């Protein structure tokens, strides 16, 4: 999409082949949008470039601890295997590639000293601005996130390359590197950027937003289900993740795309230019259903060799260890002393943004409300809350709340409650209670998660005897700036932090 330093690039090519690197932080699972850089890496190799792939394990930890330290080694091994499988699936010869891990050289004395040298000339403003599109943004950023862009800049020098390749979302880090590397006496590098593929929901495809992406190991039925739900409005070519995937992945790999359809709708049509397909879609000659079905077939052909490779017992075990599914943690058998303890982590809770549609007093209990709450399901949930003496009806009506949705439904004075409104409570007397507030602009049904626990799947239903919620809730607190937290990690939606109005230091229940 863009090149910074094209003159320098042309000068190098007059003398020799280009040395270039592409790096990826080993955080969430790679998804199908990774085929965009992979297809370009194939182009670089065909053009004779020397290509290095960096598995940036240290960066993964620095980015707001998206990868816990104890999982870094496993996730790096997972990335190495899955990216090699992707490259093989599109016919890229691996022997021409060099694979490097960040910790192979980023913990050396020389590199560490350069990090300190760089930190003595970089301003906080420039470091924060550089990472704005890549590092997870929070109101009170950790120092690790501010170090991230500097490390990525130094990688160019320590990998001894002429150029760095990455997504256009890395542009601010690239201009940061161009500004600051010369201040350490190192050369300014060339930067090449690929476009970002919109996710299936219309925004950037992201590992932390399950519905926006198709995982490389998703089963065929999962691919079908996600594509069926994907945003693909008839005639609309803007933020259309399905069309973008065809443009940036399928066309570059195959130089054509076949729309599969029944004879009564005109039969199959082969496009050899993306622009012709986009024009037909815009004019509604191509139906979204046919487009999705055709992408599904083409995508499964790309994914089949990867699925097959990861069907081996060794790689299945690696995948499960690198990305453990908390809801499938083995319960300890009765009477076994040495059974593994159950994995009690916040991602097991199904917490969602809810909108209160109606509030009424419970017919048989003066202290209870009966609310109808929309959580993005076909029908609103009935929820019973003991909030009568703390929150007036008019303050609940039409407000956004935070709802725990996978508790076992429970009858409260004859009315079945299908969830729990999470509230902050004061520590002292008189007791004060405030419902937690999602960030402004959230939609009903949007997921609420704890920082660092975005990837786990919630339990379908929490079993009362296991007391999973109670064990986690013991560490729920409201911070001094009124943010809801578990063990000092923030409750978040994709729009920001969950908070309460005033109860600093309170508990949450």
N, C-alpha and C positions, 0 to 999 in steps of 0.2 A: 504493500500500500504506500510505503514511503521509504526513502533512503536519505540518511544524513551523512554527508561527506562523499558525494558521488565523484568529485574530482580526484580525491585521494584514492578511491576505489579504482578508477580508470588508470591512474598512475601505477598502482601496484600490478595491475593485470598486464601492463606493458612489459613488466620484468619477470613475473612468476605467477603461479596460481595463488588464489586467496586462501588464507587460514581464517576460519570462522568458527564461532561456537554458539550453541543454543543451550540454555540452561532451564531446568525446571525444579522448583522447590517441591520436595517429596511430602506433600500434605494430604489432601483428599484424593480419592481415586481418580486417575486420568479418565477422561470421557471422550466422546467421539469428536469433539472440536479439536482434540490433539492431532487429528488427521491433517488439519490445515498446516501446522509447522512441519509435520512428518513429510507431507507431499513436497514441500519446499526444500526440505533437507535432501530429498531424492533428486530435486533439480540441481542443488549445489553439487552433489556428487557427480551427476552426469556432466556438469560443467567443469569437472576436474578439481573442485575445491577440496582442501583438507578440512574435514569437519570433526569437531569435538562436541560430544554431548555431556553436559555437566549435570549430575544429580546433586542438587544443592541442598544437602541434608541439614547443614547448619542454618541456612536461610529459613528452612521449614520451621525450625524451633523459634527463630527470632521473630517470625511473623505471628506475634500474639499467641505463641505456643500452640499453633494449629496442629502440630504434631508433637505429642508428649515425648519427652526425652527417651523414655524406656521403649517407645515404638519406632524411633528413628531408624535404627538399623534394619528392622523388618520392613518398614515402608520403602526404604531405599532399595532393598532387594526386590520388593514387589515392583517398583517403578522400572528398575533395570530389566526385569523379565517381561513386563507388559509392553514397554516401549520397543524392546527388541522384537517382540511378537507383532506389534503394529507395523514396524518397518518391513519385516518379512512378509506380512500380508499384502503389502503394496509393492513387493519385489525389490526392496533396497538391499544391496549386498553389505552385510555387517562388517566384513573384513576391511572395508575402506573407512570405517568409523573408529574414533577413539572415544572410549567411555571413561569418565573421571568422576570421583566423588569429591564434594567440597571439603570434607574433613581430611582428605588425603594431603591437602596442602594448607588449608585455612587455619590449622592449629600450629603451624610452624612459627618459629621465633620471628623470622623476617616478615611474614604476613601480619602477625600480631603487632609488630612495631609499626608497620604501615597503617594499620587500623588506628593506632594512637596518633600517628602523624596526621592522618586525614582528619581525625576528630578535633585536632587543634586548629584547623583552618575552615571547617564546614560550620555554617551557622545552623541553629536549631530550625529556623524558618525554612532554609533550603532543604534540610534533611526531611522535614515533614512534608514539604511540597513535592519532593521527588518521589516519595512513596505513596502519594495520595491515591493513585489508581490501583496499586498493587498490594500494599500492606493494609490489613484491616484497620479501618479508622475508628478510633474511640475518643471520647472527650478528653480523657487523661492518658495520653499515649505512653506506653512503656518505652524505656530507653532502647530496648532491643529493636523495636520497630524503626527507630531513628537511625540505628546503625546499619540496617538492612541495605539501603541504597549505596552506602559507602563500600560495603563488602562486594556488592555486585559490580561496582566500578573497578575495584582492585582485581576482581577475577579476570578482567580483560588483560591486565598486565601479567598476572601469574600463569595464565593459560597460554601466554605468548601468541596471541592471535592478532589479526589485522582488523577483524570486525566481529560485532556481536549481532545475533539475529534474535528477534523476539516479537511478541504481539505489540500492536500499536498502543495498548494500555501501558506499555513500559516506556513510552516516549520521554516522560519526565525523568526517569532514572537515566536514560541514555544522554539527555542534555546535561544532567547533573555530572555524569562521568566525563563528558567533553569539557565541562568547566573546571572540574577539580583534579583530574589525573595530571594535567600539565603542572599544577602547583606542587606536585611531588616529584616532578622531573620526568614523568612518564608520558608517552605519546598519546595523542587523542586518537581514538579508534573510529572506524566507520560503523554506522548502525543501520540495519535493515529491518523493516517491520511488516508483519503480515496483519491483515484485517482480523477483527474479532467476530466470531460467528455468534449471532444472537441466539439465546437459549430458546427452548420450545415455548417458554412463557412470554417471549418478546424482549426480555432484557438479556444481558451478557450470560452466556452459558457458564454455570458455576458449580463447582464440586459441592458447595455447601447448600445449594438449593436443589433438592431432589427432583422436583418436577421440571426443572429447566434443562436437565441433561440426560443423555443416554449413556450409561456406563458401558465400558468396553466388554464387560462380562455379563451384561444383562441378558436374560433368556429371551428367546424369540417372542414369547407371549408378553414380556415386559416391554420390548421394543414396540410391539403393536399397540399396547395400552397407552404408552407415553405419546406415541405419534398421533393416536386417535384424539388425545386431549390437547395436542399442540395448537398454538395460535396460528391459524392459516385461513384468514377471512377471505371469502371470494373476491378476487380482483385487487386485494390489498398486498402490495409488494414491500411495504415499509415494516421493519422489525419482524420480518417473516423468517423465523428460524429454519423452517423446512426448505424454503427457496434458497436461503443463504448457504445451507449445507450443500445443496446441489451446486451452487455457484463456486464455493471455495474449496470443496473436497471432491465431489463426484466428477465434475467436469475436468479439473486439472489431472485427475488420475486416469480417466478413461477417454477424454476428449469428446465424449458424447453422453447423452442421457436419454433413456427410453421411457416414455410415459406409457404405462400398461393400462389398457382399458378394453371393455367389451366391444364387439363389432358394432352393436347398435349405437354406440357413442362415437363411432369413427375408427375403432380399432387402435392398435399400438402406433405410436408416433415417435420416431427417433429425431432428437435435436442434436445438431453438431455445433450450435452456437447458443450460449446461455441467453443472450439478449432476445433471441427468438422465442425461447421458452417463457421468459419473463413477460414479453409482450402478449403472448397468448394467455398467460395467467391473468394479466391485468385486464385483458378484454374478455375474460371469463370463457375462453375457448377451452381451457384446461380447468377441470373441477378440482377443488381441494382434496376430495376423497381419493381421486385417481393419483394425484400428486403424492399424497401420503403413502398410498399402497406401493407406488413405484419406488419411493425412497426406502420403504421398509425392505423390499426385495434387494435393492442395491446395497443397503447398509448391512443386511445379514450376510451377504457374500463377503464383505470386508471383515465382519466380526467372527465368522465361522472358524477361520484358522486360529484366531486368538482364543476363542472358547475351547477349541480342541486342545491347544497347548496347555491351557490352565485346567484341563480335565485330569491331568496327572495327579496322583496322590500327593506328591511333593509340593506342587504349586497350589493345590487346593488348601493344603495345610498352611502354606505361607500366606495366602490370601486371608484366611480366617484369623491367623495370628496378627497380621498387620492391621486389619480392620475388624476387630472383634465385634460381634453382634450381641449387645448386652441382653436382648430379650431372649437369646438362646443359651444363656449361661446355664450350665448344668446345676440343678438343685442338689444340695447335699443329700445323700441317702440317709434314711433313718438309721441311727445306731452306728454310723461310720465316723470315727474320730478324725481320720485323715482326709476327708473329702475336701475338695477345694471350696473356699468361701464363695458365696454368690456375688456376682459382679454388680454391686449397687452403685449405679452411676446415673446422673441426671437425664441422660438421653432416653432412659426407660420410661420417663414420664411424658405422656401426650398432653402438652400444654399448648393451648391455642388462644388467639384473640377472639373474644366473643362480643356481640352487640346485644344489649338488653332490649328486647322488643316490647315486653310488658312486665309489670311488677304488681303483684297483689298480695294482700295479707293472707297468711295461711288460715283456712277456715277453722282449724282446731288448735292453733298455737299463736298467742299474741306476740311472741318474740321472733317469729319466722316470716320471711317473705317467700312467695312462690313466683319465680321468674321464668319467662320464656326467653332463651338466649340463642341467637343465631351464631353457629360456629362453622359456617360454610358447608353444612350438610343439607340434604333436601328438605328436612323438617327441623325447626328449632328444638332445642333440648329443654326439658323441664328441670329446673334447678331450685332446690330449697336452701335458703341462706339465713343464718341467724343475725341479720343486720338491722332489724327494725329499730332497736334503741340507739344505733350508731349512724345510720345513713338514711336521710329522708327519701321517700319514694321518688320525688321529682329529681333527686341527684342521681338515682339509678336509671331512670327511664332514658332510653336511647344512648346511654353512655357505652364506651368500649371498656371491657373488663378482661381479666386474664383468667382462663378457665382450665382446670385440670380435668381432662376428658376421659381418662381410662381407669378411674376408680370403678369398683363394682357398684352398679346401681343399688341404692339403699332407700327403703321406705322411711320417711320421717313424718311421724304422726299421720300415717295413711296416704301420704303423697310420695311417689317414687322420685328420688333426686338422681339426675343423670350427670352429675358433675359437681365440682366445687369451685366457687369464686375465690381466688387467692387474694388475701388482704394483708396489709401491714397492721400490726398491733403495737401499742405503746408498752413500754416496760413497766412503768409505775402506775399508780392509781391517781385519778380515776382513769379507767381503761378507755383508750381511744382506738378506733378501728377505721382504716381507710382502704377501699379497694385499690389494688395495684392498677397503674395506668400504662397501657401500651403507648408507644410513640404516636404522635399525631399522624394521621394519614394511613394508618394500618387498616386492613380489610378483615372482616369476619372470616375466621378459619385459618388465618395466617399463623405459621408455627412460631412458638416461643421456645428458645433453647438457651442453655447455659454456655457461655464462652468456652470454646475448646471441646465441646461435646455436640457439634453440629451434625456429625455423620451417623450416629447410632439410630437404630429403629426403635420406637417406643414399644413396650409390651402391648399386646392387644387389650388385655385387662389385667390390672394389678391384683394379685391374689392377696386377700386380707391377711392370711396367716403369715405371709412372708414379710409383711410390714415394710415394703420397699419405700413407699412414700414417707412413712414415719421416720425411717433411718435417714433419708435425704433431708427431710424437713427440719431435722435437728440442727442442720447447718445453714438453714435459710436465715438471712439477716437483711436489714436495710442499712446501707452505708451512711456515712456522715453527710454525703450529698444526696441522700434520699433515693439511691439506686438499689433495686432488688438484686440480691447476690446469693450464691451458694459457695461457701468457702472462699469468699472474696472474688469470685468470678461472676461477672454481670449476667443477668437475665437479658436476652436480646431478641429482637425481631430483625428482619433484614433492613428495617428503617432506623434501628438504634436501640437505646436502652429502655428497659421497663423500670418505672419508678413509682413513688407515691408522693403525695403533696407535701407532707411535713413531718412524718414520724421517723426522724433520724435515729438510727441505732435500734429500731424496733425489730420484733420477730415477724415471721410470715407464716400464715396458716390459712 
